[in-house]
């Protein structure tokens, strides 16, 4: 499950709800420091990705990182 804008607001609420349920989540934020607490709490169930949607190179990199994790860590 991918959640965008997880540093605050609904993005964070939905991401944390999914993590509490035991789902694996890819969470994006402009600054990874803003979601570091989630990574510390949920560990391997959370993939954190730096993403500013106004920067096309970051979008491409985030999608590639997510895809590599998804295709190499299937349950």
PDB file of N, CA, C and O in Angstrom:
ATOM      1  N   UNK A   1       0.837  -1.152   0.000  1.00  0.00           N
ATOM      2  CA  UNK A   1       0.000   0.000   0.000  1.00  0.00           C
ATOM      3  C   UNK A   1       0.897   1.235   0.000  1.00  0.00           C
ATOM      4  O   UNK A   1       1.855   1.301   0.770  1.00  0.00           O
ATOM      5  N   UNK A   2       0.607   2.188  -0.830  1.00  0.00           N
ATOM      6  CA  UNK A   2       1.401   3.412  -0.922  1.00  0.00           C
ATOM      7  C   UNK A   2       0.580   4.579  -0.397  1.00  0.00           C
ATOM      8  O   UNK A   2      -0.577   4.757  -0.779  1.00  0.00           O
ATOM      9  N   UNK A   3       1.186   5.373   0.481  1.00  0.00           N
ATOM     10  CA  UNK A   3       0.543   6.580   1.002  1.00  0.00           C
ATOM     11  C   UNK A   3       1.450   7.768   0.718  1.00  0.00           C
ATOM     12  O   UNK A   3       2.653   7.721   0.977  1.00  0.00           O
ATOM     13  N   UNK A   4       0.870   8.817   0.189  1.00  0.00           N
ATOM     14  CA  UNK A   4       1.620  10.027  -0.147  1.00  0.00           C
ATOM     15  C   UNK A   4       1.406  11.091   0.914  1.00  0.00           C
ATOM     16  O   UNK A   4       0.335  11.166   1.516  1.00  0.00           O
ATOM     17  N   UNK A   5       2.409  11.905   1.143  1.00  0.00           N
ATOM     18  CA  UNK A   5       2.297  13.014   2.078  1.00  0.00           C
ATOM     19  C   UNK A   5       2.067  12.551   3.505  1.00  0.00           C
ATOM     20  O   UNK A   5       1.102  12.964   4.147  1.00  0.00           O
ATOM     21  N   UNK A   6       2.942  11.704   3.998  1.00  0.00           N
ATOM     22  CA  UNK A   6       2.735  11.053   5.299  1.00  0.00           C
ATOM     23  C   UNK A   6       3.313  11.815   6.483  1.00  0.00           C
ATOM     24  O   UNK A   6       3.277  11.321   7.610  1.00  0.00           O
ATOM     25  N   UNK A   7       3.832  12.985   6.250  1.00  0.00           N
ATOM     26  CA  UNK A   7       4.427  13.709   7.367  1.00  0.00           C
ATOM     27  C   UNK A   7       3.378  14.271   8.329  1.00  0.00           C
ATOM     28  O   UNK A   7       3.666  14.509   9.502  1.00  0.00           O
ATOM     29  N   UNK A   8       2.162  14.479   7.822  1.00  0.00           N
ATOM     30  CA  UNK A   8       1.096  15.018   8.687  1.00  0.00           C
ATOM     31  C   UNK A   8      -0.256  14.823   8.015  1.00  0.00           C
ATOM     32  O   UNK A   8      -0.337  14.374   6.871  1.00  0.00           O
ATOM     33  N   UNK A   9      -1.290  15.158   8.725  1.00  0.00           N
ATOM     34  CA  UNK A   9      -2.644  15.127   8.163  1.00  0.00           C
ATOM     35  C   UNK A   9      -3.145  13.731   7.845  1.00  0.00           C
ATOM     36  O   UNK A   9      -2.724  12.741   8.444  1.00  0.00           O
ATOM     37  N   UNK A  10      -4.065  13.679   6.874  1.00  0.00           N
ATOM     38  CA  UNK A  10      -4.700  12.417   6.516  1.00  0.00           C
ATOM     39  C   UNK A  10      -3.703  11.372   5.998  1.00  0.00           C
ATOM     40  O   UNK A  10      -3.860  10.183   6.274  1.00  0.00           O
ATOM     41  N   UNK A  11      -2.690  11.803   5.257  1.00  0.00           N
ATOM     42  CA  UNK A  11      -1.700  10.856   4.756  1.00  0.00           C
ATOM     43  C   UNK A  11      -1.044  10.088   5.891  1.00  0.00           C
ATOM     44  O   UNK A  11      -0.869   8.872   5.812  1.00  0.00           O
ATOM     45  N   UNK A  12      -0.689  10.799   6.935  1.00  0.00           N
ATOM     46  CA  UNK A  12      -0.062  10.156   8.097  1.00  0.00           C
ATOM     47  C   UNK A  12      -1.064   9.267   8.835  1.00  0.00           C
ATOM     48  O   UNK A  12      -0.729   8.151   9.232  1.00  0.00           O
ATOM     49  N   UNK A  13      -2.274   9.750   9.018  1.00  0.00           N
ATOM     50  CA  UNK A  13      -3.298   8.984   9.725  1.00  0.00           C
ATOM     51  C   UNK A  13      -3.568   7.657   9.007  1.00  0.00           C
ATOM     52  O   UNK A  13      -3.618   6.605   9.643  1.00  0.00           O
ATOM     53  N   UNK A  14      -3.741   7.710   7.688  1.00  0.00           N
ATOM     54  CA  UNK A  14      -4.030   6.493   6.921  1.00  0.00           C
ATOM     55  C   UNK A  14      -2.833   5.538   6.916  1.00  0.00           C
ATOM     56  O   UNK A  14      -3.004   4.325   7.035  1.00  0.00           O
ATOM     57  N   UNK A  15      -1.639   6.081   6.779  1.00  0.00           N
ATOM     58  CA  UNK A  15      -0.447   5.230   6.782  1.00  0.00           C
ATOM     59  C   UNK A  15      -0.304   4.524   8.128  1.00  0.00           C
ATOM     60  O   UNK A  15      -0.053   3.320   8.175  1.00  0.00           O
ATOM     61  N   UNK A  16      -0.460   5.263   9.207  1.00  0.00           N
ATOM     62  CA  UNK A  16      -0.297   4.653  10.526  1.00  0.00           C
ATOM     63  C   UNK A  16      -1.408   3.641  10.817  1.00  0.00           C
ATOM     64  O   UNK A  16      -1.156   2.623  11.461  1.00  0.00           O
ATOM     65  N   UNK A  17      -2.617   3.903  10.359  1.00  0.00           N
ATOM     66  CA  UNK A  17      -3.701   2.933  10.547  1.00  0.00           C
ATOM     67  C   UNK A  17      -3.380   1.620   9.836  1.00  0.00           C
ATOM     68  O   UNK A  17      -3.606   0.542  10.384  1.00  0.00           O
ATOM     69  N   UNK A  18      -2.858   1.714   8.622  1.00  0.00           N
ATOM     70  CA  UNK A  18      -2.499   0.510   7.869  1.00  0.00           C
ATOM     71  C   UNK A  18      -1.356  -0.235   8.556  1.00  0.00           C
ATOM     72  O   UNK A  18      -1.367  -1.464   8.621  1.00  0.00           O
ATOM     73  N   UNK A  19      -0.385   0.496   9.061  1.00  0.00           N
ATOM     74  CA  UNK A  19       0.739  -0.124   9.756  1.00  0.00           C
ATOM     75  C   UNK A  19       0.283  -0.809  11.038  1.00  0.00           C
ATOM     76  O   UNK A  19       0.741  -1.909  11.345  1.00  0.00           O
ATOM     77  N   UNK A  20      -0.604  -0.180  11.782  1.00  0.00           N
ATOM     78  CA  UNK A  20      -1.129  -0.783  13.013  1.00  0.00           C
ATOM     79  C   UNK A  20      -1.869  -2.078  12.716  1.00  0.00           C
ATOM     80  O   UNK A  20      -1.890  -2.996  13.536  1.00  0.00           O
ATOM     81  N   UNK A  21      -2.475  -2.143  11.536  1.00  0.00           N
ATOM     82  CA  UNK A  21      -3.203  -3.336  11.112  1.00  0.00           C
ATOM     83  C   UNK A  21      -2.250  -4.441  10.663  1.00  0.00           C
ATOM     84  O   UNK A  21      -2.665  -5.586  10.485  1.00  0.00           O
ATOM     85  N   UNK A  22      -0.974  -4.099  10.479  1.00  0.00           N
ATOM     86  CA  UNK A  22       0.021  -5.078  10.070  1.00  0.00           C
ATOM     87  C   UNK A  22       0.348  -5.049   8.593  1.00  0.00           C
ATOM     88  O   UNK A  22       1.104  -5.893   8.111  1.00  0.00           O
ATOM     89  N   UNK A  23      -0.209  -4.091   7.862  1.00  0.00           N
ATOM     90  CA  UNK A  23       0.079  -3.964   6.436  1.00  0.00           C
ATOM     91  C   UNK A  23       1.501  -3.457   6.223  1.00  0.00           C
ATOM     92  O   UNK A  23       2.085  -2.813   7.095  1.00  0.00           O
ATOM     93  N   UNK A  24       2.043  -3.761   5.049  1.00  0.00           N
ATOM     94  CA  UNK A  24       3.311  -3.177   4.617  1.00  0.00           C
ATOM     95  C   UNK A  24       2.961  -1.906   3.849  1.00  0.00           C
ATOM     96  O   UNK A  24       2.076  -1.906   2.993  1.00  0.00           O
ATOM     97  N   UNK A  25       3.663  -0.833   4.166  1.00  0.00           N
ATOM     98  CA  UNK A  25       3.325   0.485   3.627  1.00  0.00           C
ATOM     99  C   UNK A  25       4.561   1.156   3.051  1.00  0.00           C
ATOM    100  O   UNK A  25       5.647   1.077   3.625  1.00  0.00           O
ATOM    101  N   UNK A  26       4.387   1.813   1.918  1.00  0.00           N
ATOM    102  CA  UNK A  26       5.386   2.731   1.382  1.00  0.00           C
ATOM    103  C   UNK A  26       4.846   4.131   1.661  1.00  0.00           C
ATOM    104  O   UNK A  26       3.778   4.505   1.177  1.00  0.00           O
ATOM    105  N   UNK A  27       5.593   4.894   2.442  1.00  0.00           N
ATOM    106  CA  UNK A  27       5.160   6.230   2.843  1.00  0.00           C
ATOM    107  C   UNK A  27       6.104   7.268   2.254  1.00  0.00           C
ATOM    108  O   UNK A  27       7.324   7.115   2.303  1.00  0.00           O
ATOM    109  N   UNK A  28       5.532   8.313   1.703  1.00  0.00           N
ATOM    110  CA  UNK A  28       6.347   9.366   1.110  1.00  0.00           C
ATOM    111  C   UNK A  28       6.214  10.660   1.903  1.00  0.00           C
ATOM    112  O   UNK A  28       5.195  10.939   2.534  1.00  0.00           O
ATOM    113  N   UNK A  29       7.294  11.433   1.839  1.00  0.00           N
ATOM    114  CA  UNK A  29       7.308  12.752   2.458  1.00  0.00           C
ATOM    115  C   UNK A  29       8.402  13.568   1.784  1.00  0.00           C
ATOM    116  O   UNK A  29       9.366  13.014   1.256  1.00  0.00           O
ATOM    117  N   UNK A  30       8.249  14.870   1.805  1.00  0.00           N
ATOM    118  CA  UNK A  30       9.295  15.723   1.230  1.00  0.00           C
ATOM    119  C   UNK A  30      10.593  15.603   2.013  1.00  0.00           C
ATOM    120  O   UNK A  30      11.682  15.647   1.442  1.00  0.00           O
ATOM    121  N   UNK A  31      10.466  15.452   3.320  1.00  0.00           N
ATOM    122  CA  UNK A  31      11.635  15.296   4.193  1.00  0.00           C
ATOM    123  C   UNK A  31      11.488  13.991   4.971  1.00  0.00           C
ATOM    124  O   UNK A  31      10.523  13.821   5.716  1.00  0.00           O
ATOM    125  N   UNK A  32      12.427  13.078   4.804  1.00  0.00           N
ATOM    126  CA  UNK A  32      12.352  11.788   5.494  1.00  0.00           C
ATOM    127  C   UNK A  32      12.387  11.938   7.008  1.00  0.00           C
ATOM    128  O   UNK A  32      11.840  11.102   7.727  1.00  0.00           O
ATOM    129  N   UNK A  33      13.018  12.983   7.489  1.00  0.00           N
ATOM    130  CA  UNK A  33      13.073  13.206   8.937  1.00  0.00           C
ATOM    131  C   UNK A  33      11.675  13.336   9.533  1.00  0.00           C
ATOM    132  O   UNK A  33      11.462  13.016  10.702  1.00  0.00           O
ATOM    133  N   UNK A  34      10.731  13.802   8.735  1.00  0.00           N
ATOM    134  CA  UNK A  34       9.374  14.009   9.248  1.00  0.00           C
ATOM    135  C   UNK A  34       8.603  12.705   9.450  1.00  0.00           C
ATOM    136  O   UNK A  34       7.552  12.704  10.091  1.00  0.00           O
ATOM    137  N   UNK A  35       9.114  11.597   8.910  1.00  0.00           N
ATOM    138  CA  UNK A  35       8.457  10.304   9.109  1.00  0.00           C
ATOM    139  C   UNK A  35       9.420   9.271   9.718  1.00  0.00           C
ATOM    140  O   UNK A  35       9.140   8.073   9.726  1.00  0.00           O
ATOM    141  N   UNK A  36      10.547   9.757  10.222  1.00  0.00           N
ATOM    142  CA  UNK A  36      11.535   8.867  10.834  1.00  0.00           C
ATOM    143  C   UNK A  36      10.965   8.139  12.041  1.00  0.00           C
ATOM    144  O   UNK A  36      11.334   6.996  12.308  1.00  0.00           O
ATOM    145  N   UNK A  37      10.070   8.791  12.770  1.00  0.00           N
ATOM    146  CA  UNK A  37       9.473   8.139  13.940  1.00  0.00           C
ATOM    147  C   UNK A  37       8.632   6.933  13.538  1.00  0.00           C
ATOM    148  O   UNK A  37       8.585   5.939  14.263  1.00  0.00           O
ATOM    149  N   UNK A  38       7.972   7.015  12.393  1.00  0.00           N
ATOM    150  CA  UNK A  38       7.191   5.873  11.907  1.00  0.00           C
ATOM    151  C   UNK A  38       8.118   4.723  11.529  1.00  0.00           C
ATOM    152  O   UNK A  38       7.832   3.565  11.831  1.00  0.00           O
ATOM    153  N   UNK A  39       9.219   5.041  10.873  1.00  0.00           N
ATOM    154  CA  UNK A  39      10.192   4.018  10.484  1.00  0.00           C
ATOM    155  C   UNK A  39      10.750   3.322  11.714  1.00  0.00           C
ATOM    156  O   UNK A  39      10.894   2.100  11.733  1.00  0.00           O
ATOM    157  N   UNK A  40      11.062   4.099  12.733  1.00  0.00           N
ATOM    158  CA  UNK A  40      11.598   3.527  13.966  1.00  0.00           C
ATOM    159  C   UNK A  40      10.561   2.601  14.634  1.00  0.00           C
ATOM    160  O   UNK A  40      10.911   1.545  15.160  1.00  0.00           O
ATOM    161  N   UNK A  41       9.314   3.002  14.605  1.00  0.00           N
ATOM    162  CA  UNK A  41       8.254   2.233  15.269  1.00  0.00           C
ATOM    163  C   UNK A  41       7.854   0.979  14.491  1.00  0.00           C
ATOM    164  O   UNK A  41       7.599  -0.063  15.095  1.00  0.00           O
ATOM    165  N   UNK A  42       7.796   1.068  13.146  1.00  0.00           N
ATOM    166  CA  UNK A  42       7.252  -0.031  12.339  1.00  0.00           C
ATOM    167  C   UNK A  42       8.295  -0.802  11.538  1.00  0.00           C
ATOM    168  O   UNK A  42       7.977  -1.823  10.928  1.00  0.00           O
ATOM    169  N   UNK A  43       9.525  -0.329  11.534  1.00  0.00           N
ATOM    170  CA  UNK A  43      10.639  -1.062  10.945  1.00  0.00           C
ATOM    171  C   UNK A  43      10.423  -1.576   9.531  1.00  0.00           C
ATOM    172  O   UNK A  43      10.128  -0.807   8.616  1.00  0.00           O
ATOM    173  N   UNK A  44      10.573  -2.879   9.363  1.00  0.00           N
ATOM    174  CA  UNK A  44      10.551  -3.511   8.043  1.00  0.00           C
ATOM    175  C   UNK A  44       9.202  -3.418   7.340  1.00  0.00           C
ATOM    176  O   UNK A  44       9.127  -3.625   6.129  1.00  0.00           O
ATOM    177  N   UNK A  45       8.146  -3.114   8.068  1.00  0.00           N
ATOM    178  CA  UNK A  45       6.834  -2.976   7.425  1.00  0.00           C
ATOM    179  C   UNK A  45       6.670  -1.630   6.729  1.00  0.00           C
ATOM    180  O   UNK A  45       5.665  -1.397   6.057  1.00  0.00           O
ATOM    181  N   UNK A  46       7.645  -0.748   6.886  1.00  0.00           N
ATOM    182  CA  UNK A  46       7.531   0.595   6.316  1.00  0.00           C
ATOM    183  C   UNK A  46       8.722   0.912   5.416  1.00  0.00           C
ATOM    184  O   UNK A  46       9.876   0.831   5.836  1.00  0.00           O
ATOM    185  N   UNK A  47       8.424   1.267   4.195  1.00  0.00           N
ATOM    186  CA  UNK A  47       9.414   1.781   3.257  1.00  0.00           C
ATOM    187  C   UNK A  47       9.210   3.285   3.197  1.00  0.00           C
ATOM    188  O   UNK A  47       8.136   3.745   2.809  1.00  0.00           O
ATOM    189  N   UNK A  48      10.218   4.057   3.574  1.00  0.00           N
ATOM    190  CA  UNK A  48      10.100   5.514   3.517  1.00  0.00           C
ATOM    191  C   UNK A  48      10.777   6.017   2.253  1.00  0.00           C
ATOM    192  O   UNK A  48      11.885   5.605   1.910  1.00  0.00           O
ATOM    193  N   UNK A  49      10.087   6.913   1.572  1.00  0.00           N
ATOM    194  CA  UNK A  49      10.578   7.441   0.302  1.00  0.00           C
ATOM    195  C   UNK A  49      10.493   8.963   0.303  1.00  0.00           C
ATOM    196  O   UNK A  49       9.453   9.539   0.620  1.00  0.00           O
ATOM    197  N   UNK A  50      11.598   9.600  -0.054  1.00  0.00           N
ATOM    198  CA  UNK A  50      11.601  11.051  -0.182  1.00  0.00           C
ATOM    199  C   UNK A  50      10.900  11.409  -1.490  1.00  0.00           C
ATOM    200  O   UNK A  50      11.261  10.899  -2.551  1.00  0.00           O
ATOM    201  N   UNK A  51       9.905  12.280  -1.414  1.00  0.00           N
ATOM    202  CA  UNK A  51       9.159  12.620  -2.620  1.00  0.00           C
ATOM    203  C   UNK A  51       8.567  14.012  -2.544  1.00  0.00           C
ATOM    204  O   UNK A  51       7.752  14.319  -1.674  1.00  0.00           O
ATOM    205  N   UNK A  52       8.989  14.833  -3.463  1.00  0.00           N
ATOM    206  CA  UNK A  52       8.367  16.129  -3.718  1.00  0.00           C
ATOM    207  C   UNK A  52       7.774  16.003  -5.113  1.00  0.00           C
ATOM    208  O   UNK A  52       8.511  15.942  -6.098  1.00  0.00           O
ATOM    209  N   UNK A  53       6.456  15.963  -5.205  1.00  0.00           N
ATOM    210  CA  UNK A  53       5.810  15.681  -6.488  1.00  0.00           C
ATOM    211  C   UNK A  53       6.063  16.744  -7.547  1.00  0.00           C
ATOM    212  O   UNK A  53       5.737  16.535  -8.716  1.00  0.00           O
ATOM    213  N   UNK A  54       6.636  17.879  -7.163  1.00  0.00           N
ATOM    214  CA  UNK A  54       6.973  18.899  -8.157  1.00  0.00           C
ATOM    215  C   UNK A  54       8.341  18.647  -8.792  1.00  0.00           C
ATOM    216  O   UNK A  54       8.766  19.392  -9.675  1.00  0.00           O
ATOM    217  N   UNK A  55       9.029  17.591  -8.337  1.00  0.00           N
ATOM    218  CA  UNK A  55      10.356  17.251  -8.864  1.00  0.00           C
ATOM    219  C   UNK A  55      10.274  15.905  -9.579  1.00  0.00           C
ATOM    220  O   UNK A  55      10.312  14.861  -8.927  1.00  0.00           O
ATOM    221  N   UNK A  56      10.164  15.911 -10.905  1.00  0.00           N
ATOM    222  CA  UNK A  56       9.988  14.674 -11.671  1.00  0.00           C
ATOM    223  C   UNK A  56      11.036  13.598 -11.391  1.00  0.00           C
ATOM    224  O   UNK A  56      10.710  12.411 -11.400  1.00  0.00           O
ATOM    225  N   UNK A  57      12.278  13.987 -11.146  1.00  0.00           N
ATOM    226  CA  UNK A  57      13.315  12.994 -10.884  1.00  0.00           C
ATOM    227  C   UNK A  57      13.055  12.260  -9.565  1.00  0.00           C
ATOM    228  O   UNK A  57      13.371  11.077  -9.436  1.00  0.00           O
ATOM    229  N   UNK A  58      12.482  12.962  -8.593  1.00  0.00           N
ATOM    230  CA  UNK A  58      12.144  12.303  -7.323  1.00  0.00           C
ATOM    231  C   UNK A  58      10.971  11.350  -7.491  1.00  0.00           C
ATOM    232  O   UNK A  58      10.931  10.293  -6.862  1.00  0.00           O
ATOM    233  N   UNK A  59      10.024  11.717  -8.332  1.00  0.00           N
ATOM    234  CA  UNK A  59       8.881  10.833  -8.599  1.00  0.00           C
ATOM    235  C   UNK A  59       9.398   9.534  -9.213  1.00  0.00           C
ATOM    236  O   UNK A  59       9.031   8.446  -8.771  1.00  0.00           O
ATOM    237  N   UNK A  60      10.244   9.649 -10.227  1.00  0.00           N
ATOM    238  CA  UNK A  60      10.798   8.471 -10.902  1.00  0.00           C
ATOM    239  C   UNK A  60      11.582   7.595  -9.923  1.00  0.00           C
ATOM    240  O   UNK A  60      11.411   6.376  -9.907  1.00  0.00           O
ATOM    241  N   UNK A  61      12.424   8.200  -9.123  1.00  0.00           N
ATOM    242  CA  UNK A  61      13.231   7.455  -8.160  1.00  0.00           C
ATOM    243  C   UNK A  61      12.360   6.759  -7.120  1.00  0.00           C
ATOM    244  O   UNK A  61      12.606   5.600  -6.787  1.00  0.00           O
ATOM    245  N   UNK A  62      11.357   7.442  -6.607  1.00  0.00           N
ATOM    246  CA  UNK A  62      10.470   6.851  -5.595  1.00  0.00           C
ATOM    247  C   UNK A  62       9.719   5.654  -6.158  1.00  0.00           C
ATOM    248  O   UNK A  62       9.600   4.625  -5.493  1.00  0.00           O
ATOM    249  N   UNK A  63       9.215   5.783  -7.371  1.00  0.00           N
ATOM    250  CA  UNK A  63       8.494   4.667  -7.990  1.00  0.00           C
ATOM    251  C   UNK A  63       9.438   3.493  -8.214  1.00  0.00           C
ATOM    252  O   UNK A  63       9.061   2.348  -7.966  1.00  0.00           O
ATOM    253  N   UNK A  64      10.641   3.750  -8.673  1.00  0.00           N
ATOM    254  CA  UNK A  64      11.618   2.682  -8.892  1.00  0.00           C
ATOM    255  C   UNK A  64      11.964   1.974  -7.580  1.00  0.00           C
ATOM    256  O   UNK A  64      12.041   0.746  -7.539  1.00  0.00           O
ATOM    257  N   UNK A  65      12.169   2.736  -6.520  1.00  0.00           N
ATOM    258  CA  UNK A  65      12.502   2.143  -5.226  1.00  0.00           C
ATOM    259  C   UNK A  65      11.341   1.287  -4.712  1.00  0.00           C
ATOM    260  O   UNK A  65      11.545   0.176  -4.223  1.00  0.00           O
ATOM    261  N   UNK A  66      10.143   1.811  -4.830  1.00  0.00           N
ATOM    262  CA  UNK A  66       8.962   1.060  -4.398  1.00  0.00           C
ATOM    263  C   UNK A  66       8.831  -0.232  -5.204  1.00  0.00           C
ATOM    264  O   UNK A  66       8.587  -1.298  -4.638  1.00  0.00           O
ATOM    265  N   UNK A  67       8.992  -0.137  -6.515  1.00  0.00           N
ATOM    266  CA  UNK A  67       8.838  -1.316  -7.375  1.00  0.00           C
ATOM    267  C   UNK A  67       9.884  -2.385  -7.040  1.00  0.00           C
ATOM    268  O   UNK A  67       9.563  -3.572  -6.969  1.00  0.00           O
ATOM    269  N   UNK A  68      11.124  -1.964  -6.835  1.00  0.00           N
ATOM    270  CA  UNK A  68      12.174  -2.927  -6.492  1.00  0.00           C
ATOM    271  C   UNK A  68      11.859  -3.623  -5.169  1.00  0.00           C
ATOM    272  O   UNK A  68      12.034  -4.835  -5.046  1.00  0.00           O
ATOM    273  N   UNK A  69      11.409  -2.880  -4.211  1.00  0.00           N
ATOM    274  CA  UNK A  69      11.064  -3.486  -2.907  1.00  0.00           C
ATOM    275  C   UNK A  69       9.884  -4.436  -3.062  1.00  0.00           C
ATOM    276  O   UNK A  69       9.879  -5.528  -2.495  1.00  0.00           O
ATOM    277  N   UNK A  70       8.906  -4.025  -3.817  1.00  0.00           N
ATOM    278  CA  UNK A  70       7.683  -4.843  -3.985  1.00  0.00           C
ATOM    279  C   UNK A  70       7.975  -6.139  -4.727  1.00  0.00           C
ATOM    280  O   UNK A  70       7.471  -7.197  -4.349  1.00  0.00           O
ATOM    281  N   UNK A  71       8.768  -6.070  -5.761  1.00  0.00           N
ATOM    282  CA  UNK A  71       9.016  -7.265  -6.568  1.00  0.00           C
ATOM    283  C   UNK A  71      10.058  -8.192  -5.955  1.00  0.00           C
ATOM    284  O   UNK A  71      10.129  -9.365  -6.321  1.00  0.00           O
ATOM    285  N   UNK A  72      10.861  -7.689  -5.034  1.00  0.00           N
ATOM    286  CA  UNK A  72      11.884  -8.522  -4.412  1.00  0.00           C
ATOM    287  C   UNK A  72      11.529  -8.977  -2.995  1.00  0.00           C
ATOM    288  O   UNK A  72      12.276  -9.743  -2.385  1.00  0.00           O
ATOM    289  N   UNK A  73      10.409  -8.516  -2.476  1.00  0.00           N
ATOM    290  CA  UNK A  73       9.999  -8.883  -1.117  1.00  0.00           C
ATOM    291  C   UNK A  73       8.546  -9.312  -1.090  1.00  0.00           C
ATOM    292  O   UNK A  73       7.796  -8.911  -0.200  1.00  0.00           O
ATOM    293  N   UNK A  74       8.150 -10.106  -2.034  1.00  0.00           N
ATOM    294  CA  UNK A  74       6.767 -10.567  -2.052  1.00  0.00           C
ATOM    295  C   UNK A  74       6.569 -11.655  -1.013  1.00  0.00           C
ATOM    296  O   UNK A  74       7.446 -12.492  -0.803  1.00  0.00           O
ATOM    297  N   UNK A  75       5.432 -11.638  -0.376  1.00  0.00           N
ATOM    298  CA  UNK A  75       5.095 -12.685   0.606  1.00  0.00           C
ATOM    299  C   UNK A  75       4.532 -13.897  -0.089  1.00  0.00           C
ATOM    300  O   UNK A  75       4.190 -14.881   0.566  1.00  0.00           O
TER     301      UNK A  75
END
